[in-house]
């Protein structure tokens, strides 16, 4: 299974569990899934779900980021990747 296929597989199961009303353990048992792998992917999707994809309709030079703390950042597109990496704690 390719990494992309793995991600799709687990995303479908995480979404399925959320809509099932079952406990994580019961869902994993019913679908013959590894409970530890399920937990790993659930946490991974929870971390990656903090950002919303954005499509820009026209060229822009700056973008505004609104943080959960209420802080607003005006960031140039050139610096955006560095700012996001710092916010995620990767740098």
C-alpha positions in Angstrom: 0.0 0.0 0.0 1.4 3.4 -1.0 1.6 6.2 1.7 -1.3 7.9 -0.1 -3.4 4.8 0.0 -2.6 4.2 3.6 -3.6 7.8 4.5 -6.9 7.4 2.5 -7.6 4.0 4.2 -7.2 5.3 7.7 -9.0 8.6 7.0 -12.0 6.6 5.8 -11.9 4.5 9.0 -11.5 7.5 11.3 -14.4 9.1 9.6 -16.4 5.9 9.8 -15.6 5.5 13.5 -16.7 9.1 14.2 -20.1 8.5 12.6 -20.6 5.0 14.1 -21.2 6.0 17.7 -18.9 3.1 18.8 -16.0 3.2 21.0 -12.6 3.2 19.3 -11.9 -0.4 20.6 -15.3 -1.7 19.4 -14.9 -0.1 15.9 -11.4 -1.6 15.5 -12.6 -5.0 16.6 -15.5 -4.9 14.2 -13.3 -3.9 11.3 -10.3 -6.1 12.3 -8.1 -3.0 12.7 -5.0 -2.6 14.9 -6.1 -0.5 17.9 -2.6 1.0 18.2 -2.4 1.9 14.5 -5.9 3.4 14.7 -4.8 5.6 17.6 -1.7 6.7 15.7 -3.6 7.7 12.7 -6.4 9.4 14.7 -3.8 11.6 16.4 -2.0 12.3 13.1 -5.2 13.5 11.5 -6.1 15.5 14.6 -2.8 17.4 14.3 -3.1 17.9 10.5 -6.7 19.1 10.7 -5.8 22.4 12.1 -5.3 24.1 8.8 -8.0 24.8 6.2 -7.1 24.6 2.5 -7.3 28.0 0.9 -7.7 29.0 -2.8 -6.7 32.5 -3.7 -8.8 34.1 -6.4 -6.3 36.8 -7.3 -2.6 37.4 -6.7 -1.9 38.6 -3.2 1.2 39.8 -1.4 0.1 39.3 2.2 -2.2 36.9 4.0 -3.9 37.3 7.4 -3.6 34.4 9.9 -6.0 34.3 12.8 -4.7 32.2 15.7 -6.9 30.5 18.3 -5.5 32.8 20.9 -7.1 35.8 19.1 -3.9 37.1 17.6 -3.9 38.1 14.0 -0.7 37.9 11.9 -0.2 39.7 8.6 2.4 37.6 6.7 3.9 38.0 3.3 3.5 35.0 1.1 7.3 34.7 0.9 7.5 34.1 4.6 4.3 32.1 5.0 6.0 28.6 5.0 8.5 29.7 7.7 5.8 31.2 9.9 3.5 28.1 9.7 6.5 25.9 10.4 7.3 27.9 13.5 3.7 27.9 14.7 3.7 24.1 14.3 6.9 23.9 16.3 8.9 22.4 13.4 11.6 25.1 13.6 
